[in-house]
Amino acid sequence: MRRIVRKSYKIITAQDKKIVLENFFSLSALQGITYLIPIAILPYLIRVIGPERLGLIVFAQAFTQYLLILTDYGFSVSATREISLCRQDKNKLSYIFSSVIITRIILTIAGFLTLLATICFIPRFRQDYLVYLLSFGAVIGNALFPVWFFQGTEKMKYVSNINIFSGILAVFCVVIFIKKPADYLLVPLINSLAMVGSGVAGILIVFRRFDIKFVRQSCADIKAQLKSGWNVFISIVAINAYTASRIFAVGLLTNNLITGYYAIAERIVYTIQTFPILSFSQAIYPRINKIYDRNRKRAAWIMQKLQRSTLIVCAIALPVFSLLAPLLSGWMCGVRTPIVISTLQLLLISVLFINANIFKVQYLLVCGKTDIYSRIHLTAALIGMPLIFLSIYLFSYLGAALSTILIEAGVFILTAIAIIKVI
């Protein structure tokens, strides 16, 4: 009897494992470019343009992140799921692809108008308007790049190949062209050009390699896509209200120097938090969707097994990174900066709660419980946003880290309760 149970709950078949591992390594290579290379280039930028100008750039990127959320909408989840369930039907794929791209382009235009209004009416943005305009290219590139299509078809090698090339090219451009503090405007320009180039390349690959045709869309089709991604979009807005807003709030309530150092600590922590666990979760998401359609108990068992393993790894690795915080600060900044060290050590505590939740959150999405997912993060946003600004006002950059711990602990508890009810 025991052998039968083990066989029926085998995590994935040999073919499943091959596909998941192939996508995992492709996504890991992508993350290496997306996160590790920018981390590696930060010490160079700090020494050439200085922490204050770097603070201005990351503040602009934090604002741009809101526009990225708008254009991404909820398609990273909703469109990926749609694509994964009809990948053999070229007509359906063409229809979904066309409707999502058109919708994202419309949202990008809305985002650009929002940026122009912000620059016109807020003096702080108007003063450095070129930084914000040059940073907007990242929004255009993100809207064009069909990562959701490649993820749904489980062909993530195209994503990694495109981004590896563009990432390495961007690094070379930074080193070659940025030689003095006055060159700081080239940082957002190079980043934007790299992302737009990746987006165009991704579109071309979809048309040529997958034989996808562009299908004209009606207003009803666009409304259907917006409705499909609405709950996930609200959740992503809520999540970013208490994640992306930290750097933005630090920039508003402190100064560019503190913002620059705080952003460095966040970049390090975010890399630790996501690499390589995010790659694996993205690689397995389409497969879990298919498994859930065949056997819901099996999908729940896989989720629980993956979540336990992740928690064990985090419990071992995070204390080690905390001890290494002074060394990481010295490598990044040239000196062991207290702002970076203390922020990094505090934020690592929040990583434990985040990664102890990652597959539980994914399971809610697989189950179609986007309403629960949305409510959890809306609650966190409504409490978290005022908490972040109040904490930063009282405790400066340390307030941002302390509030993050409290918020992520709350999300962890609410998700755990929801999972118990769902299963």
Protein Blocks (a to p, Z undefined) as FASTA:
>chain_A
ZZmmmmmmgfbdfklmmmmmmmmmmmmmmmmmmmmmmmmmmmmmmmmnopklmmmmmmmm
mmmmmmmmmmnmmmmmmmmmmmmmmmmmmklmmmmmmmmmmmmmmmmmmmmmmmmmmmmm
mmklmmmmmmmmmmmmmmmmmmmmcfklmmmnopaklmmmmmmmmmmmmmmmmmmmmmbf
klmmmmmmmmmmmmmmmmmmmmmmmmmmnopacddddfklmmmmmmmmmmmmmmmmmmmm
mmmmmmmmmmmmmcfklmmmmmmmmmmmmmmmmmcklmmmmmmmmmmmmmmmmommlmmm
mmmmmmmmmmmmmmmmmmmmmmmmmmmmmmmnopacfklmmmmmmmmmmmmmmmmmmmmm
mmmmmnopammmmmmmmmmmmmmmmmmmmmmmmnommlmmmmmmmmmmmmmmmmmmmmmm
mZZ
